[in-house]
Amino acid sequence: MATGHITANYLPDGNDWSVTVTSGTESQSARAPGLIAARDKADQLIEQLAPNPAGRVVIHLLDGDGFAFSTAYLQARHGLSDEATHAAAQSAAAAADKGQNSHATR
């Protein structure tokens, strides 16, 4: 059974996406021509870092934000353009920042 968790952090990189998968002190990175392809690459990197799927927990993040990743990934899966995916990611990140700031001022 795996201990801890694995993170897959995605970043827009020009027209491509970069993904860095980290498990403990080990880390591997790759680039892909879209968010869905980057997600597939992440799965491959995860298999290399933690080949046993039993108990494996993977957290997918877009520039450190799970909500932003979920929003952008769902946009991409529904066939929206990369521009729409990037816009959704930016919007989700802005909403998350706004939510964090409103909690800080309370």
QUITA-V127219 format. One record per residue. N is the residue number from 0. RES is the residue in one letter. SS is DSSP state (A for helix, B for strand, O for the rest). PSI is psi in whole degrees, -180 to 180 (999 if undefined). OMEGA is omega in whole degrees, -180 to 180 (* if undefined). Layout:
N_RES_SS_PSI_OMEGA / N_RES_SS_PSI_OMEGA
//
This chain:
0_M_O_134_-179 / 1_A_O_148_175 / 2_T_O_151_-179 / 3_G_O_-160_180 / 4_H_O_166_178 / 5_I_B_137_175 / 6_T_B_141_173 / 7_A_B_110_-176 / 8_N_B_125_-176 / 9_Y_B_142_176 / 10_L_B_136_172 / 11_P_B_138_-177 / 12_D_B_83_-174 / 13_G_O_-125_177 / 14_N_O_-7_-178 / 15_D_B_-178_174 / 16_W_B_141_172 / 17_S_B_147_178 / 18_V_B_136_176 / 19_T_B_123_179 / 20_V_B_128_-177 / 21_T_B_132_175 / 22_S_B_107_-176 / 23_G_O_-121_180 / 24_T_O_-4_-180 / 25_E_B_143_-179 / 26_S_B_141_175 / 27_Q_B_147_-178 / 28_S_B_157_177 / 29_A_B_166_175 / 30_R_B_153_179 / 31_A_B_156_-175 / 32_P_O_23_178 / 33_G_O_164_-177 / 34_L_A_-38_179 / 35_I_A_-43_177 / 36_A_A_-37_177 / 37_A_A_-38_178 / 38_R_A_-41_176 / 39_D_A_-42_177 / 40_K_A_-41_179 / 41_A_A_-43_178 / 42_D_A_-41_179 / 43_Q_A_-43_179 / 44_L_A_-38_178 / 45_I_A_-43_178 / 46_E_A_-37_180 / 47_Q_A_-40_-177 / 48_L_A_-34_-177 / 49_A_O_80_-174 / 50_P_O_-21_-180 / 51_N_O_113_-177 / 52_P_O_-11_-178 / 53_A_O_121_177 / 54_G_O_6_-177 / 55_R_O_128_178 / 56_V_O_123_-180 / 57_V_B_130_178 / 58_I_B_120_-180 / 59_H_B_130_-176 / 60_L_B_145_171 / 61_L_B_108_-176 / 62_D_O_43_177 / 63_G_O_3_-174 / 64_D_B_115_-179 / 65_G_A_-39_179 / 66_F_A_-43_179 / 67_A_A_-40_178 / 68_F_A_-47_-179 / 69_S_A_-44_180 / 70_T_A_-50_-178 / 71_A_A_-40_-178 / 72_Y_A_-42_178 / 73_L_A_-38_176 / 74_Q_A_-46_-179 / 75_A_A_-42_-179 / 76_R_A_-28_179 / 77_H_O_11_172 / 78_G_O_16_177 / 79_L_O_157_-176 / 80_S_O_164_176 / 81_D_A_-34_178 / 82_E_A_-42_178 / 83_A_A_-38_178 / 84_T_A_-46_178 / 85_H_A_-41_180 / 86_A_A_-41_179 / 87_A_A_-40_179 / 88_A_A_-44_179 / 89_Q_A_-41_180 / 90_S_A_-44_179 / 91_A_A_-41_179 / 92_A_A_-41_179 / 93_A_A_-41_179 / 94_A_A_-40_179 / 95_A_A_-42_178 / 96_D_A_-43_180 / 97_K_A_-41_178 / 98_G_A_-40_178 / 99_Q_A_-40_-180 / 100_N_A_-37_-179 / 101_S_A_-32_177 / 102_H_A_-33_-178 / 103_A_A_-27_-177 / 104_T_O_-5_-179 / 105_R_O_999_*
//
